[in-house]
């Protein structure tokens, strides 16, 4: 080989992610965290219903506040990011 020609490198990467791709571990952690948090939120209301059995107005207020928060976040458009 001449001095100006680089030596052959390793074989080309044929993986689906490609060279320099990011790890999927953070994405997997985020997915598991989201599923867990929604599960906790979903099952918290029946648990609170049993705990607040003698106070139906408190459970109604809690459920109404959660519903209002979900409606507000679902109907409010995200703020544009960037410049």
URMO-V251078 format. One record per pair of residues at least 12 apart in sequence whose C-alpha atoms are under 10 Angstrom apart, sorted by sequence separation. I is the first residue (numbers start at 1). J is the second residue. D is the distance in Angstrom with one decimal. If there is no record, write none. Layout:
i->I j->J d->D
i->I j->J d->D
//
This chain:
i->46 j->59 d->10.0
i->49 j->62 d->10.0
i->45 j->59 d->8.5
i->48 j->62 d->9.3
i->49 j->63 d->9.8
i->48 j->63 d->9.9
i->45 j->62 d->8.8
i->45 j->63 d->7.7
i->45 j->66 d->9.9
i->41 j->66 d->9.8
//
